[in-house]
Amino acid sequence: MPRMADWTEVFARAPFMRWLGVDAESTAPGRVEATLRVRPELLQQDGFVHAGVQTALADHTAGAAAATLTPAGKTVLSIELKINLLRPATGQALRCVAEVLRGGKTVTVVESSVFSEEKLVAKATVTLAVVDVPSGRASG
């Protein structure tokens, strides 16, 4: 069985996620939960959390979930993403739960659920390629 990657590093190494305010909260093999503190600059023109912000949260949390099952020397890279925005996202924070549906040697599929005030606001399916860690970067 492959070792569990350092999933917190997936968040720590991502400047855009830090800027958004995404925090990794918990993990288990194939599952990661993250939160995002909502700030005014993350809202769209009508005061709802921007779809791009929700998509970034869903995508990155999916990558972290996939990373928990990725062997040493490998990393994951999103190759396809489908998101359904189910209702407007409001409130102080978003919570995302990402769970691997199918882990593979070359492709992993993850489902991310985004919640606002405990209501499901978005559901994403993310397909990730399992690739070699780029040279010059240590494996997580």
N, C-alpha and C positions, 0 to 999 in steps of 0.2 A: 504494500500500500504506500502511495506517495506521502511524503511528509506534508504537514499543513503549513502553507506559506505564512509569512508574517503579514497578515491582512491589514494591520494598523499602518504598515509601511506604504500600502497602496494609497492611503489617505495622506500620510505625512509627506510623501514625495510629489503630491499634486498641488501646485500653487493655485490653480483655478478653484479647486475644491476648498482650499483654505480661505481664499478670498470670498467664496460664496458663504462660508461659515458652516460647512459640513463637518460633523463630528462622528467618528465611528463609535458605536455604543456597545455592541456585543457581537459575538460570533460563535459558531459551531461549524463543524465540517459541512461545507455546502450552503451555509446561511450566514448573512451579515445584516445587522440592523444599524441604520445611521439616522442622524437628525440634522436638520438645517434650521437655524434661527432666521426668521423672516425679518428683513430690513426694508425700508422704503425703496431703496434702489433695486430691489429684486421684484418689484411689482410692475405690472403692465398698466396701461392708461386708465383702466377702470378700477384699479386698486386690488386686483387679484394677483396671486403669485404667477409670474410669467411662465408660460409653457416651456420655454427654453430652460428655465431654472429647474422645473420639475423633471424635465427630460435628462438634464445633466445629473441630477441626484439619482434618478432611477438607473441610468447607464453606469455611473461610477460605482454605485453600491453593488450592482450586478457583477462588475469586474472584480470587486473585492470578494464577493461570494465565490466566484469562479477561482480566484487565486487561492482560496483555502484548500482547494483540491489539486492544485498545480504542482507538479514535481519540481525538485531543485533544478536550476538551470533553465527553467521555462517561465514564461509570463503569458498574460492574456491580452488580447487586443480586440475591441468590438469590431465586428464586420457587418452586422445588421441590427437594426433596432426598430421596433414597432411599438408605439405608445398610443393608448386610448386615454384621452382626458375626459373623465367621467362627470366631473362637476367642478365649479370654480374653487380654487384653493384659497382659503383665507386663514386668519389666525396668526398666532405668535411663532409657530414652528411647524415644520413638516417632518414626518417620520417615514422612513423607507425600509421595507423588509424585502431582502432579495434572497431567493432560494434557487439552487441549481436544480433544474428539471432533468438534465442529462449531462453528466460529465464525460468527456471523451479525451482520447489522446491528442486529437487534432482540433476538435470543435466541442464547445460547451454551450449549452442553452440554459439561460437563467430567466426567471420571472421576478419582476420587481413590482411591489405594491406600495404606492405612495398614499399616506394618510395625512389629513388636515383635521385637527380637532376630532380625532378618532373616526373620521369618515373617510372612506376610500375615495380618493380624488383622481387617481391615475393608475393604470396597469400597463406595464411594459414587458415585452419579451425581447431579450437581448441575446444575440448569437455572438460568441467570442471565439476567435482562433487562438489555439495554444501554440505559441511561438518561442523560439530561443530568446533568452535574455540578451538585449543588445550588448555588444562588446563594450567594455569600459564601465559596465554597471554590475554591481554584485547582485546575485540572486537574492530575493526576499525570502 
